[in-house]
Amino acid sequence: MQRLFSIILKAMELHFTPEQEAQLAQIATQEGTDAERLVKDAALRLLEEDACFRAAVREGIAQADRGEFIEETEMDARLEQMLRS
């Protein structure tokens, strides 16, 4: 069985493989920080992005409930334009 390493973040413990720990250490060194700070910052960014995503989904649902939506063909055209940009 492969041995797992841990980074303890206050009341939370995360387990990484030796390869993952080496990757985290390398990135942390490049960024001039330590692995614990790197993981904490990444987790906080994830929480912020998740909150923004959920708010956008709630707004989209509210708009749909109000009848504010576009037809599929218009959405396809918008997506095509975004992909070309």
Sequence and secondary structure as in RCSB ss.txt:
>XXXX:A:sequence
MQRLFSIILKAMELHFTPEQEAQLAQIATQEGTDAERLVKDAALRLLEEDACFRAAVREGIAQADRGEFIEETEM
DARLEQMLRS
>XXXX:A:secstr
    EEEEETTEEEEE HHHHHHHHHHHHHHTS HHHHHHHHHHHHHHHHHHHHHHHHHHHHHHHTT    HHHH
HHHHHHHHH 
